[in-house]
Amino acid sequence: MHYPWWHVPFLTAPMLIAIISVLHVVVSHYAVGGGIFLAAETRHAYKTNNKSYLAYLKEHAWFFILITVVYGAITGVGIWWTIGLASPLATEVLIHTFVFGWAMEYCFFILEIVAAFIFFYFWGKLSPKTHQLTADIYAFSAWMSLVIITGITGFMLNPGSWPQNHNFWAGFFNPQFVPQVLARTGGAFLLTSLYVYLHASFKVKDPELQNLIQRRSARPALLGAIFIVIGGIWWYLALPESAKYALAAASVLNVLMVLVFALTAAVFIMMYLGPYRNPGWLSPGFAILFFACGLAAVTTGEYIREAVRKPYIVYNVVMSNQVLPEEIPGLKQNGYLEGGRWTFAWITGNYPQAVDSTTIDENKLLTLPETDQRKIGEVLFQYHCNDCHSAENGFSPVGHMIRGWTPEMIKTVVEHPEKSHFFMPPFCGTPQEAELLAKYMAGIAPAHPRGMNYGLER
Ligand code: HEC
């Protein structure tokens, strides 16, 4: 609320983060798993002196670098841009808390890139031993990036004892850390096999080499699926209470949760029966199907992880709508519009008659023409609710949810959103501001659908 609002129509800003993050995550996991795969497989190829496998691995390394270093790095920066704009307060808290975490992350990232380039561009120019070492360095540093980022994203879901002691390591080694490292490492292995299949099914014509690739790369996927299931269950057990309730209360999350496990199981079975036991099966079509299942599982998993954090963006630390819990009593007392730097400036610019140097008289706002009151209500909505709801159309549109509601019903939800649904943050403003917001909402609520009043008077 102390930052200007970034209004993303239709989608809402956090959903834009979700889209860009998913585009990144499906590649960043491959960056980790693919590194481990390349390191293990070049070792195997050198040991067995398999020239054609080595040649394939070089070709795969090129594909790998193009996807992970170019596309992966661009989407990674894209996440920073979007979270900084969509959730500035939460981003600020993460940067302040984990400044050394990010520093470590950047060190590993540089190591990773340098090792990847040496591994690829010096292929055949280094002794097998040195070449192998660059692959090992790459694999280790890529996995360490995963570990560090997981410490930080896990913190957002369950910061453990950090809110009490503000200890860096307590925040980093939060209850979500180990299960997520396990599940993400599993995801990295699984996705890697799918990338390898996709690539090999188009590129490799020699059946013998195809069989070798399929059999070798099925193993990480089988192991990965087991890691995902163990990590996933552990993740659930380590959730804070209210996140578990959120998972139980939302039917869509129930369905998605089942879907993640079902997709992982389906990939596991197909992988075992297909490439592992009968390597000849793999065709481009099968590889694409596999790949799509893998992407769906990862996307669904990330969606659930994000969804259960409500009403927080950093659990117990920052509310979803960019308010700190400790700010709420003051905002209820003095007003949301007055408390936020940008809302205050906006009111001062547009309705100076309601402003007395540092305070806003909300009663005066309620004497403005109806259209102005709704306009102010809309600003309150954008700052206060737009993190989770679009207004009339788009993601979770409030207008449609309150179709046919009476003004009293709207007012009750506006005054106590946290009582209507425990995963909404409480209203952080004065009763007058609640009235302004309720007026705006009543203005966007469509009528009850015709013919659905069951013969009752309305
Ligand atoms: C942290 C995210 C979040 C914020 C912020 C939020 N809501 Fe919600 N709200 C939800 C979710 C989730 C639902 C459940 C509907 C769904 O599943 O899409 C919901 C449901 C609702 C409903 C339907 C209630 C019902 O009984 O079915 C209304 C009305 C509503 N919100 C209004 C608001 C208003 C007004 C604000 C701002 C003051 C707000 N919400 C802020 C997440 C949020």
Boltz pocket constraint, residues with backbone or C-beta under 6 A from the ligand:
constraints:
  - pocket:
      binder: B
      contacts: [[A, 250], [A, 310], [A, 311], [A, 312], [A, 320], [A, 321], [A, 381], [A, 384], [A, 385], [A, 386], [A, 387], [A, 388], [A, 389], [A, 396], [A, 398], [A, 401], [A, 402], [A, 413], [A, 414], [A, 417], [A, 420], [A, 421], [A, 423], [A, 424], [A, 425], [A, 427]]
      max_distance: 6.0
